Amino acid sequence: MASKRSITIDPSRKQAPTRDRPSTTLKEHLPPAKSSKSHPTPTTLEECNATLFFVGTATTVLEWQGIRLMTDPNFLHTGDHVHLGPGVTGTRRTNPAVDLHDLPHIDLVLLSHYHADHFDQEVEASLRRDLPIITTPHAHSHLTSKGDSESFTSVHALDAWEHMFVKIKVDVAMRTGADTPSFSSRRQQPCLHLTGMPGKHVGDGLLSTANDILGAVPPTNGWMLELGYAPTSDMDASTTDDEAFICSYRIYISGDTLYVKDLERIPELYTHAGKPIDLMLIHLGGTTIPGPHIPLLMVTMDAKQGVQLVQLVRPDLTVPIHYDDYDVFLSPLADFKAEMSKAGLGDKAVYLDRGDEFRFRVRDP
């Protein structure tokens, strides 16, 4: 079956991620990681060919085959405020590991939902308008309806279970240098396959129905991000053959969600279907609204729900993010560590602080 939805990005076209900064001052790299971590099983960092840099809250930067993919950009600083809904604000407790205007080039943004702690006011004002963004239909409608000079022009909507390919343009003639990607066949090009995963800020039941009507809390997605390879012949085609795509590393990003019944379809389609999940980025924190002093409603997983999801999805490894950057988080990372240990899963997680990186290996085709 061929997917009708695909975009192509060219990593050699290095542009500043923000529109008010000339490309001549563009940083070449992210800042050096405070600490580099990898899979707990014996391996060497030299064997790794991909990195995940943790900026803070749900913001990460993934680098592989020359591309940089950024998730949920939030670059506010300690004391800054975000609007989270009618009468609800959050105050940032931490600083990001890198400032927005010090980022190197970014090829693609993966935005789980249109909430200011995931796409803050400075990000919204500053990002260049032609930066490709994959997000929810709800966020798509907001980002593309700001008027001629302010609307984002390369936004792609994916709802739960919808999917698309992101083709990575690599010059076959240049694959022999020391700094170029390594793969075993010139007939294969690196490619990303993205599938929207279900997520709900408001749990199943009457509250969810009421929120659907009132729209107080925006709809949210998780993502299944598959790093792999597609035939070189597909690069200039308008479609990509799903069956010809070779997945070499699978990452599930939970997004801001509670543990809800819709998530139970994920292992049916992946883990139990012979498509193991290599890594899960799990959004935690037990976010509460309207705030920490009146915690009436939890809208992201706390530690216990997080472990439930680990046990359901059974990733090879889990990296928690989105756990303590705002004052609306009431379930600290220490709670998740304790629950993972209690469940006998202590060796199935890697813990990153802001500025740390996780290094891993994407298998050759």
For each residue, the residues with C-beta under 8 A, 3 or more apart:
1: 241 242 243
2: 239 240 241 242
3: 6 163 164 165 239 240 242
4: 238 239
5: 156 162 163 164 165
6: 3 164 165 166 167 238 239 240
7: 132 154 156 164 165 166 167
8: 166 167 168 169 235
9: 67 107 108 132 166 167 168 169
10: 13 169
11: 14 65 66 67 107 168 169 170
12: 66 169 171
13: 10
14: 11 23 26 104 105
15: 23 26 105 128
16: 19 21 22 23 25 26 105 128
17: 70 100 103 105 106 127 128 131
18: 21 100 101 103 126 127 128
19: 16 126 127 128 129
20: 126
21: 16 18 25 26 101
22: 16 25 26
23: 14 15 16 26
24:
25: 16 21 22
26: 14 15 16 21 22 23 104 105
27: 30 102 103 104
28: 104
29: 104
30: 27 33 53 61 63 98 103 104
31: 97 98 102 355
32:
33: 30 36 51 53 355 356 357
34: 97 353 355 356
35: 353 355 356 357
36: 33 45 356 357 359
37: 350 352 356 357 358 359
38: 43 45 48 350 358 359 360
39: 43 316 317 350 360
40: 317 347 350
41:
42:
43: 38 39 47 48 361
44: 47 48
45: 36 38 48 359
46:
47: 43 44 361
48: 38 43 44 45 51 359 360 361
49: 64 181 182 361 362
50: 62 63 64 227 249 359 360 361 362
51: 33 48 62 63 64 357 358 359 360
52: 60 61 62 281 319 357 358 359 360
53: 30 33 60 61 62 63 97 355 356 357
54: 59 60 97 319 321 352 353 354 355 356 357 358
55: 59 60 61 75 96 97 98 354
56: 59 74 94 95 96 97 325 354
57: 72 74 96 117 118 321 322 325 326
58: 71 72 74 112 117 118 256 283 321 322
59: 54 55 56 70 71 72 73 74 75 96
60: 52 53 54 55 70 71 72 281 321
61: 30 52 53 55 68 69 70 71 103 106
62: 50 51 52 53 68 69 70 71 225
63: 30 50 51 53 67 68 69
64: 49 50 51 67 190 227 362
65: 11 168 170 181 190
66: 11 12 168 170 180 181
67: 9 11 63 64 107 108 168 190
68: 61 62 63 104 105 106 107 108
69: 61 62 63 106 107 108 109 110 192 225
70: 17 59 60 61 62 73 103 106 108 109 110
71: 58 59 60 61 62 109 110 111 112 253 281
72: 57 58 59 60 110 111 112 118 119
73: 59 70 100 109 111 118 119 120 123 127
74: 56 57 58 59 82 96 116 117 118 119 120 123 325
75: 55 59 96 99 100 120 122 123
76: 80 82 92 96 120 122
77: 80 92 95 96
78: 92 93 94 95
79: 91 92
80: 76 77 91 92 120
81: 89 90 91 92
82: 74 76 89 90 92 115 116 117 120 121 326
83: 88 89 116
84: 88 89 90 115 116 117 289 328
85: 88 216 217 289 290
86: 216
87: 290
88: 83 84 85 289 290 291
89: 81 82 83 84 291
90: 81 82 84 117 291 326 327 328
91: 79 80 81 326 327
92: 76 77 78 79 80 81 82 325 326
93: 78 324 325 326 327
94: 56 78 324 325 354
95: 56 77 78 354
96: 55 56 57 59 74 75 76 77 99 100 354
97: 31 34 53 54 55 56 354 355
98: 30 31 55 102 103 355
99: 75 96 102 103
100: 17 18 73 75 96 103 122 123 126
101: 18 21 126
102: 27 31 98 99
103: 17 18 27 30 61 70 98 99 100 106
104: 14 26 27 28 29 30 68
105: 14 15 16 17 26 68
106: 17 61 68 69 70 103 109 131
107: 9 11 67 68 69 132
108: 9 67 68 69 70 131 132 133 134 166
109: 69 70 71 73 106 127 131 132 133 134 135
110: 69 70 71 72 133 134 135 194 223 225 253
111: 71 72 73 114 118 119 133 134 135 136 139
112: 58 71 72 118 135 136 199 220 221 222 223 253 255 256 283
113: 118 135 136 138 139 199 201 218 219 220 221 255 256
114: 111 118 119 135 136 138 139 142 143 218
115: 82 84 118 119 218 220 256
116: 74 82 83 84 119 120 121
117: 57 58 74 82 84 90 120 325 326
118: 57 58 72 73 74 111 112 113 114 115 256
119: 72 73 74 111 114 115 116 123 124 139
120: 73 74 75 76 80 82 116 117 123 124
121: 82 116 124 125
122: 75 76 100 125 126
123: 73 74 75 100 119 120 126 127
124: 119 120 121 127
125: 121 122
126: 18 19 20 100 101 122 123
127: 17 18 19 73 109 123 124 131 152
128: 15 16 17 18 19 131
129: 19 150 151 152 153
130: 152 153 154
131: 17 106 108 109 127 128 152 154
132: 7 9 107 108 109 154 155 156
133: 108 109 110 111 143 152 154 155 156
134: 108 109 110 111 155 156 158 164 166 194
135: 109 110 111 112 113 114 139 140 143 155 156 157 158 221
136: 111 112 113 114 139 140 157 158 159 196 218 219 220 221
137: 140 141 157 159 219
138: 113 114 141 142 218 219
139: 111 113 114 119 135 136 142 143 155 157 218
140: 135 136 137 143 144 155 156 157
141: 137 138 144 145
142: 114 138 139 145 146
143: 114 133 135 139 140 146 151 152 155
144: 140 141 151 152 153 155
145: 141 142 151
146: 142 143 150 151 152
147: 150 151
148: 151
149:
150: 129 146 147
151: 129 143 144 145 146 147 148
152: 127 129 130 131 133 143 144 146 155
153: 129 130 144
154: 7 130 131 132 133
155: 132 133 134 135 139 140 143 144 152
156: 5 7 132 133 134 135 140 164
157: 135 136 137 139 140
158: 134 135 136 162 163 164 194 195 196 221
159: 136 137 162 196 221
160: 196 197 198 199 221 262
161: 195 196 197 198
162: 5 158 159 195 196
163: 3 5 158 193 194 195 196
164: 3 5 6 7 134 156 158 193 194
165: 3 5 6 7 191 192 193 194 230 240 245
166: 6 7 8 9 108 134 191 192 193 194
167: 6 7 8 9 189 191 230 234 235 240
168: 8 9 11 65 66 67 189 190 191 192
169: 8 9 10 11 12 189 235
170: 11 65 66 174 175 180 181 189 190
171: 12 174 175
172: 175 186 232
173:
174: 170 171 177 180
175: 170 171 172 180 181 182 183 186
176: 180
177: 174 180
178:
179:
180: 66 170 174 175 176 177
181: 49 65 66 170 175 190
182: 49 175 364
183: 175 188 190 229 364 365
184: 188 364 365
185: 188 365
186: 172 175 232
187: 231 232
188: 183 184 185 229 230 231 232 246 365
189: 167 168 169 170 229 230 231 232 234 235
190: 64 65 67 168 170 181 183 227 228 229
191: 165 166 167 168 228 229 230 234 240 245
192: 69 165 166 168 225 226 227 228
193: 163 164 165 166 225 226 228 245 247
194: 110 134 158 163 164 165 166 223 224 225 226
195: 158 161 162 163 223 224 226
196: 136 158 159 160 161 162 163 221 222 223
197: 160 161 221 222 223 224 252 253 254 255 263 266
198: 160 161 221 222 257 260 262 263 265 266
199: 112 113 160 220 221 222 254 255 256 257 260 262
200: 203 204 208 220 257 258 260 262
201: 113 211 217 218 219 220 256 257 258 299 300
202: 207 208 211 217 258 297 299
203: 200 207 208 258 260
204: 200 208 260 261
205: 208 209
206: 209 210
207: 202 203 210 211 297
208: 200 202 203 204 205 211 212
209: 205 206 212 213
210: 206 207 213 214
211: 201 202 207 208 214 215 216 217
212: 208 209 215
213: 209 210
214: 210 211
215: 211 212 218
216: 85 86 211
217: 85 201 202 211 289 299
218: 113 114 115 136 138 139 201 215
219: 113 136 137 138 201
220: 112 113 115 136 199 200 201 255 256 257
221: 112 113 135 136 158 159 160 196 197 198 199 255
222: 112 196 197 198 199 252 253 254 255 257
223: 110 112 194 195 196 197 251 252 253 255
224: 194 195 197 250 251 252 253 266 270
225: 62 69 110 192 193 194 250 251 252 253
226: 192 193 194 195 245 247 249 250 251
227: 50 64 190 192 247 248 249 250 251 362
228: 190 191 192 193 245 246 247 248 249 362 365
229: 183 188 189 190 191 245 246 248 365
230: 165 167 188 189 191 234 235 240 241 244 245 246
231: 187 188 189 234 241 244
232: 172 186 187 188 189 235
233: 236 237
234: 167 189 191 230 231 237 239 240 241 244
235: 8 167 169 189 230 232
236: 233
237: 233 234 240
238: 4 6
239: 2 3 4 6 234
240: 2 3 6 165 167 191 230 234 237 244 245
241: 1 2 230 231 234 244 245
242: 1 2 3 245
243: 1
244: 230 231 234 240 241
245: 165 191 193 226 228 229 230 240 241 242
246: 188 228 229 230 365
247: 193 226 227 228 250 275
248: 227 228 229 362 363 364 365
249: 50 226 227 228 278 279 360 361 362 363
250: 224 225 226 227 247 270 275 276 277 278 279
251: 223 224 225 226 227 277 278 279 280 281
252: 197 222 223 224 225 266 270 277 279 280 281 313 315
253: 71 110 112 197 222 223 224 225 280 281 283
254: 197 199 222 257 280 281 282 283 301 309
255: 112 113 197 199 220 221 222 223 283
256: 58 112 113 115 118 199 201 220 283 287 299 300 322
257: 198 199 200 201 220 222 254 260 263 283 300 301
258: 200 201 202 203 298 299 300 301 305
259: 263 301 305 308 309 312
260: 198 199 200 203 204 257 263
261: 204 264
262: 160 198 199 200 265
263: 197 198 257 259 260 266 309 312 313
264: 261 267 268 312
265: 198 262 268 269
266: 197 198 224 252 263 269 270 271 312 313
267: 264 270 271 272 312 313 314
268: 264 265 272 273
269: 265 266 273 275
270: 224 250 252 266 267 273 275 276 277 313
271: 266 267 275 276 277 313 314
272: 267 268
273: 268 269 270
274:
275: 247 250 269 270 271
276: 250 270 271 316
277: 250 251 252 270 271 280 313 314 315 316
278: 249 250 251 315 316 317 360
279: 249 250 251 252 315 316 317 318 319 360
280: 251 252 253 254 277 309 310 313 315 317 318 319
281: 52 60 71 251 252 253 254 318 319 320 321
282: 254 301 306 309 310 318 319 320 321
283: 58 112 253 254 255 256 257 300 301 321 322
284: 300 301 302 303 306 320 321 322 323 331 333 336
285: 300 301 302 322 323 324 326 328 329 330 331
286: 298 300 301 302 303 329 330 331 335
287: 256 298 299 300 326 328 329 330
288: 291 292 295 296 297 298 299 328 330
289: 84 85 88 217 295 296 297 299 328
290: 85 87 88 294 296
291: 88 89 90 288 294 295 327 328
292: 288 295 327 328 330
293:
294: 290 291
295: 288 289 291 292 298 330
296: 288 289 290
297: 202 207 288 289
298: 258 286 287 288 295 302 330
299: 201 202 217 256 258 287 288 289
300: 201 256 257 258 283 284 285 286 287 322
301: 254 257 258 259 282 283 284 285 286 305 306 309 331
302: 284 285 286 298 305 306 330 331 335
303: 284 286 306 307 331 335 336 338 339
304: 307 308 339
305: 258 259 301 302 308 309
306: 282 284 301 302 303 309 310 320 336 339
307: 303 304 310 311 336 339 340 343 345
308: 259 304 305 311 312
309: 254 259 263 280 282 301 305 306 312 313
310: 280 282 306 307 313 314 315 318 340 343 345 348 349
311: 307 308 314 343 345
312: 259 263 264 266 267 308 309
313: 252 263 266 267 270 271 277 280 309 310
314: 267 271 277 310 311
315: 252 277 278 279 280 310 318 348
316: 39 276 277 278 279 348
317: 39 40 278 279 280 348 349 350
318: 279 280 281 282 310 315 340 348 349 350
319: 52 54 279 280 281 282 349 350 351 352 358
320: 281 282 284 306 323 333 336 349 351 352
321: 54 57 58 60 281 282 283 284 352
322: 57 58 256 283 284 285 300 325 329
323: 284 285 320 329 331 332 333 336
324: 93 94 285 329 332 333
325: 56 57 74 92 93 94 117 322 329
326: 57 82 90 91 92 93 117 285 287 329
327: 90 91 93 291 292
328: 84 90 285 287 288 289 291 292
329: 285 286 287 322 323 324 325 326 332
330: 285 286 287 288 292 295 298 302
331: 284 285 286 301 302 303 323 335 336
332: 323 324 329 335 336
333: 284 320 323 324 336 337 351
334: 337 338
335: 286 302 303 331 332 338 339
336: 284 303 306 307 320 323 331 332 333 339 340 349
337: 333 334 340 341 346 349 351
338: 303 334 335 341 342
339: 303 304 306 307 335 336 342 343
340: 307 310 318 336 337 343 345 346 348 349
341: 337 338 344 345 346
342: 338 339
343: 307 310 311 339 340
344: 341
345: 307 310 311 340 341 348 349
346: 337 340 341 349
347: 40
348: 310 315 316 317 318 340 345
349: 310 317 318 319 320 336 337 340 345 346
350: 37 38 39 40 317 318 319 358
351: 319 320 333 337
352: 37 54 319 320 321 356 357 358
353: 34 35 54 356
354: 54 55 56 94 95 96 97
355: 31 33 34 35 53 54 97 98
356: 33 34 35 36 37 53 54 352 353
357: 33 35 36 37 51 52 53 54 352
358: 37 38 51 52 54 319 350 352
359: 36 37 38 45 48 50 51 52
360: 38 39 48 50 51 52 249 278 279
361: 43 47 48 49 50 249
362: 49 50 64 227 228 248 249
363: 248 249
364: 182 183 184 248
365: 183 184 185 188 228 229 246 248
